[in-house]
Amino acid sequence: MPEQAQAAKGQPGAVAVRFVVDGNESRMRLDQFLSGKIRRLSRSRLQRFILRGDVELNGTETTPSRRLHAGDQIALWRIPPPEPPAGGWPTEITRGHDWVALNKPGDLTVHPTARYFHQTVTAWMEQQERGFDDARLVHRLDRETSGVLLIALGLPADRRLGIAFERKQIRKEYLAVVEGYAPDEVICDGPIGNDPSSEVIRLKQAVVEGGAQALTRVVLERHLTRNRSLVRCFPETGRMHQLRVHLSHLGHPIIGDKIYGSADDQAYDVFCEHGLTPELAQAFGANRQLLHAAVLEFPDPQTGSVRVEASLPEDFLSLLG
């Protein structure tokens, strides 16, 4: 599908993705700023958006080389592709006096993005008539990752739980269906940083020399076939895409992972432009990455600690027989 040549701004269905420039971003070029914010889009493509009038700086069209100042407001107008239907809505697992634990399905975005506006966890919370007053997301899950999502009710709870995450007082367990005949147990401590070999996927990470420290323990649950295994992952750090990167590095990428799986980078690029076709689903191995946030343990002032478990979704259960 060729990229639209007509400006999106002013057309029916056009939406604006908005940014505010902070002090650290002052004096950056506009195209450089947007390239850092929207890493899925190349800088040359963003320059075309700017030149055809789909980017406003403080309400006015401008040029790619325009230098920015703190407080500048930027709007990028896009006509998003039809928003795919959500793979279900969250269900409440349990709640405390100032928090709620949800079971998020796969294929549901947590925050609004350039492609997903209405079918998100935050939109769902806003539609609830009660029980989510002043609800705040404590952490996030990738769109295609299912499982436990912790919600703080009010600013004090948000601060307390946020500090617990920063102090590594939160314990997580993930289940993943991976390629290959996984070993009984393995620890990966490969440092993670930007993947220098990927020219197509700008947000792709990899185990690289000089990357950020990362540690994951992987324990075999059971072999499903000679080509697939169910593993339980214990992340000791929280790097971007850590489990997906480490499992791929170990030679056992997650089934359905569009960035770190067996399919090449071009398949991900096609997915971003056209969505998931039957051919792409076959190439990826599943409709979504089979990663599930199964357990979350966190401190609680009333009970001492809480352990929350999320039941497995249907796509997992069908593979497990």
C-alpha positions as CSV (number, residue, x, y, z in Angstrom):
1,M,0.0,0.0,0.0
2,P,1.7,3.3,-1.1
3,E,2.1,6.0,1.5
4,Q,-0.7,8.6,1.2
5,A,0.5,11.7,-0.7
6,Q,-2.3,14.0,0.4
7,A,-2.0,15.7,3.8
8,A,-3.9,14.1,6.6
9,K,-4.7,17.3,8.4
10,G,-8.3,18.4,7.8
11,Q,-9.4,15.0,6.4
12,P,-12.2,13.0,8.0
13,G,-10.8,10.6,10.6
14,A,-7.5,12.5,11.0
15,V,-6.1,12.5,14.6
16,A,-3.3,14.4,16.1
17,V,-0.5,12.8,18.2
18,R,0.7,15.6,20.5
19,F,4.1,16.3,22.2
20,V,5.5,19.0,24.4
21,V,9.2,19.9,24.2
22,D,11.1,19.8,27.5
23,G,14.3,21.6,28.5
24,N,16.6,18.7,27.5
25,E,15.1,18.7,24.0
26,S,15.6,22.4,23.4
27,R,17.5,23.4,20.2
28,M,16.8,20.0,18.6
29,R,15.6,20.0,15.0
30,L,12.0,19.2,14.6
31,D,12.6,16.1,12.5
32,Q,15.2,14.8,15.0
33,F,12.8,15.3,17.9
34,L,10.0,13.4,16.2
35,S,12.3,10.7,15.1
36,G,13.2,10.1,18.8
37,K,9.6,10.1,19.9
38,I,8.2,7.9,17.1
39,R,10.9,5.4,16.6
40,R,8.8,3.2,14.3
41,L,8.9,5.9,11.6
42,S,12.1,6.8,9.7
43,R,13.4,10.3,9.8
44,S,13.0,10.7,6.0
45,R,9.4,9.7,6.3
46,L,8.8,12.1,9.1
47,Q,10.4,14.9,7.0
48,R,7.8,14.1,4.3
49,F,5.0,14.5,6.8
50,I,6.4,17.9,7.9
51,L,6.8,19.2,4.3
52,R,3.3,18.3,3.3
53,G,1.8,20.1,6.3
54,D,0.9,17.2,8.6
55,V,3.1,18.6,11.5
56,E,2.2,21.8,13.4
57,L,4.6,23.6,15.7
58,N,2.6,25.8,18.1
59,G,-0.4,25.6,15.7
60,T,1.6,26.6,12.6
61,E,3.1,24.5,9.8
62,T,6.9,24.6,9.7
63,T,10.0,22.9,8.2
64,P,12.0,19.8,9.3
65,S,15.0,21.8,10.3
66,R,13.2,24.2,12.6
67,R,14.9,24.4,16.0
68,L,12.8,23.8,19.1
69,H,12.5,25.5,22.4
70,A,11.2,24.2,25.8
71,G,7.5,24.4,26.0
72,D,6.9,24.1,22.2
73,Q,3.8,22.2,21.4
74,I,3.9,19.8,18.4
75,A,1.0,18.0,16.7
76,L,1.5,15.3,14.1
77,W,-1.6,14.6,12.1
78,R,-2.2,11.1,10.8
79,I,-5.1,9.1,9.4
80,P,-4.7,5.8,11.3
81,P,-5.6,2.6,9.6
82,P,-8.9,1.0,10.8
83,E,-8.4,0.2,14.5
84,P,-8.3,-3.5,14.8
85,P,-10.8,-5.0,17.3
86,A,-9.5,-5.5,20.8
87,G,-8.8,-9.1,21.8
88,G,-11.2,-8.7,24.7
89,W,-11.4,-6.3,27.7
90,P,-9.6,-6.5,31.1
91,T,-11.1,-8.6,33.9
92,E,-10.7,-7.8,37.5
93,I,-8.6,-10.4,39.4
94,T,-8.7,-8.8,42.9
95,R,-8.4,-5.5,44.6
96,G,-7.1,-3.9,47.8
97,H,-8.0,-0.7,49.6
98,D,-6.2,1.5,47.1
99,W,-5.2,-0.8,44.1
100,V,-6.8,-3.1,41.5
101,A,-5.2,-6.0,39.7
102,L,-6.5,-6.7,36.2
103,N,-6.0,-9.5,33.8
104,K,-5.2,-7.8,30.5
105,P,-5.9,-9.8,27.4
106,G,-3.4,-10.0,24.5
107,D,-3.9,-7.6,21.6
108,L,-5.0,-4.7,23.9
109,T,-3.0,-1.6,24.1
110,V,-2.5,0.0,27.6
111,H,-2.1,3.6,26.5
112,P,-3.4,5.4,23.4
113,T,-1.0,5.2,20.4
114,A,-0.9,6.4,16.9
115,R,-2.9,3.4,15.9
116,Y,-5.0,2.6,18.9
117,F,-7.2,5.3,20.5
118,H,-10.5,3.8,21.6
119,Q,-9.6,0.2,22.4
120,T,-7.1,0.7,25.2
121,V,-6.9,-0.1,28.9
122,T,-7.1,3.6,29.8
123,A,-10.2,4.1,27.6
124,W,-11.8,1.0,29.3
125,M,-11.1,2.4,32.8
126,E,-12.7,5.8,31.8
127,Q,-15.8,4.0,30.8
128,Q,-16.3,2.1,34.1
129,E,-19.1,3.7,36.1
130,R,-17.4,3.1,39.5
131,G,-14.4,1.4,41.1
132,F,-11.7,3.2,39.1
133,D,-11.9,6.7,40.6
134,D,-8.5,8.5,40.0
135,A,-7.1,5.2,38.5
136,R,-3.4,5.3,37.6
137,L,-1.4,2.7,35.7
138,V,1.6,1.7,37.9
139,H,3.4,-0.1,35.1
140,R,2.7,-1.3,31.6
141,L,2.6,-4.4,29.4
142,D,3.3,-4.6,25.7
143,R,0.1,-4.6,23.7
144,E,0.5,-8.3,22.8
145,T,1.5,-9.4,26.3
146,S,-1.4,-10.7,28.5
147,G,-1.6,-11.0,32.2
148,V,-1.4,-9.1,35.5
149,L,-1.7,-5.3,35.2
150,L,-1.6,-3.3,38.5
151,I,-3.7,-0.1,38.9
152,A,-3.2,2.4,41.7
153,L,-6.3,4.2,43.0
154,G,-5.1,7.7,43.8
155,L,-1.8,9.5,43.9
156,P,-0.6,8.1,47.3
157,A,-1.0,4.6,46.1
158,D,0.7,5.5,42.7
159,R,3.7,6.9,44.5
160,R,4.0,4.0,47.0
161,L,3.8,1.3,44.3
162,G,6.0,3.3,42.0
163,I,8.7,3.4,44.7
164,A,8.3,-0.3,45.2
165,F,9.1,-0.9,41.5
166,E,12.1,1.5,41.7
167,R,13.4,-0.4,44.7
168,K,12.9,-3.8,43.1
169,Q,10.4,-4.9,45.7
170,I,8.1,-6.2,43.0
171,R,8.5,-9.9,41.9
172,K,7.3,-10.9,38.5
173,E,6.8,-14.3,36.8
174,Y,6.0,-14.7,33.1
175,L,5.0,-17.7,31.0
176,A,6.0,-18.0,27.4
177,V,5.6,-20.4,24.6
178,V,9.0,-20.5,22.8
179,E,10.5,-22.1,19.8
180,G,12.8,-25.1,20.3
181,Y,13.5,-27.8,23.0
182,A,14.3,-25.5,25.9
183,P,16.7,-26.7,28.7
184,D,15.5,-27.3,32.3
185,E,17.0,-24.0,33.5
186,V,19.2,-21.3,32.2
187,I,20.2,-17.8,33.3
188,C,20.9,-15.0,30.7
189,D,22.8,-11.9,31.9
190,G,23.5,-10.4,28.5
191,P,23.5,-6.6,28.5
192,I,20.7,-5.0,26.4
193,G,20.9,-2.0,24.1
194,N,19.9,-0.9,20.6
195,D,20.3,-3.5,17.9
196,P,23.0,-2.0,15.5
197,S,22.2,-4.6,12.9
198,S,18.5,-3.6,12.4
199,E,18.0,-0.8,9.8
200,V,14.2,-1.4,9.6
201,I,13.1,-1.7,13.2
202,R,14.5,1.3,15.0
203,L,13.2,0.3,18.5
204,K,14.7,-3.2,18.2
205,Q,17.0,-4.2,21.1
206,A,19.7,-6.9,21.3
207,V,22.4,-8.3,23.6
208,V,25.2,-5.9,22.9
209,E,28.6,-5.1,24.4
210,G,28.2,-2.0,26.6
211,G,24.4,-2.4,27.0
212,A,22.4,-2.0,30.2
213,Q,22.8,-4.7,32.7
214,A,20.0,-7.3,32.5
215,L,19.3,-10.6,34.2
216,T,16.6,-13.2,33.4
217,R,16.2,-16.7,34.9
218,V,14.3,-19.1,32.6
219,V,12.9,-22.4,33.9
220,L,11.3,-25.1,31.8
221,E,7.6,-25.9,32.6
222,R,7.3,-28.6,30.0
223,H,8.0,-29.5,26.4
224,L,5.0,-29.1,24.2
225,T,6.5,-30.7,21.0
226,R,10.1,-31.1,19.9
227,N,9.8,-27.6,18.4
228,R,8.0,-25.8,21.2
229,S,8.3,-25.4,24.9
230,L,6.5,-23.7,27.8
231,V,8.9,-21.8,30.0
232,R,8.6,-19.6,33.1
233,C,10.7,-16.5,33.2
234,F,11.9,-14.5,36.3
235,P,13.2,-11.1,35.3
236,E,15.5,-9.6,37.9
237,T,15.8,-6.3,35.9
238,G,13.3,-4.4,33.8
239,R,14.9,-3.5,30.5
240,M,13.0,-2.7,27.4
241,H,11.8,-6.0,25.8
242,Q,14.1,-7.8,28.2
243,L,12.4,-11.2,28.1
244,R,11.8,-11.2,24.4
245,V,15.5,-10.2,23.8
246,H,17.0,-12.7,26.2
247,L,14.8,-15.6,24.9
248,S,15.7,-14.8,21.3
249,H,19.4,-14.5,22.3
250,L,19.2,-18.0,23.9
251,G,17.9,-19.4,20.7
252,H,14.3,-19.8,21.9
253,P,12.3,-16.8,20.6
254,I,8.7,-16.4,21.7
255,I,6.2,-17.8,19.3
256,G,4.4,-15.0,17.5
257,D,7.0,-12.3,18.4
258,K,7.0,-10.0,15.5
259,I,10.3,-8.3,16.3
260,Y,12.4,-11.0,17.9
261,G,10.9,-14.1,16.4
262,S,12.0,-16.1,13.3
263,A,10.5,-13.8,10.7
264,D,12.7,-11.2,9.2
265,D,12.5,-7.4,10.0
266,Q,10.7,-6.7,6.7
267,A,7.7,-8.8,7.9
268,Y,7.4,-6.5,10.9
269,D,7.5,-3.5,8.6
270,V,4.7,-4.9,6.5
271,F,2.7,-5.7,9.6
272,C,3.0,-2.0,10.7
273,E,1.7,-0.8,7.4
274,H,-1.0,-3.3,6.6
275,G,-1.9,-5.1,9.9
276,L,-1.8,-8.9,10.5
277,T,-2.6,-10.8,7.4
278,P,-3.1,-14.7,7.3
279,E,0.3,-14.9,5.6
280,L,2.0,-12.8,8.3
281,A,0.4,-14.8,11.1
282,Q,1.8,-18.0,9.6
283,A,5.2,-16.4,9.3
284,F,5.1,-15.2,12.9
285,G,3.8,-18.5,14.2
286,A,0.8,-17.0,16.1
287,N,-1.5,-14.0,16.0
288,R,0.3,-12.4,18.9
289,Q,3.4,-13.0,21.0
290,L,2.6,-15.8,23.4
291,L,3.9,-14.0,26.5
292,H,1.8,-13.9,29.7
293,A,2.4,-12.0,32.9
294,A,1.4,-14.8,35.2
295,V,2.3,-13.6,38.7
296,L,2.9,-10.2,40.4
297,E,4.0,-9.9,44.0
298,F,4.2,-6.5,45.7
299,P,4.3,-5.1,49.3
300,D,1.0,-3.8,50.8
301,P,0.8,-1.8,54.0
302,Q,-2.4,-3.6,55.2
303,T,-1.5,-7.2,54.5
304,G,2.3,-7.1,54.3
305,S,2.5,-8.5,50.8
306,V,0.2,-9.6,47.9
307,R,0.6,-12.3,45.3
308,V,-1.7,-12.0,42.3
309,E,-2.0,-14.7,39.6
310,A,-3.6,-14.2,36.2
311,S,-5.4,-17.1,34.6
312,L,-4.1,-18.2,31.2
313,P,-5.8,-16.9,28.0
314,E,-7.4,-19.2,25.4
315,D,-4.6,-19.1,22.9
316,F,-2.2,-20.5,25.6
317,L,-4.7,-23.1,26.7
318,S,-5.3,-24.3,23.2
319,L,-1.6,-25.0,22.8
320,L,-1.3,-26.6,26.2
321,G,-4.1,-29.1,25.3
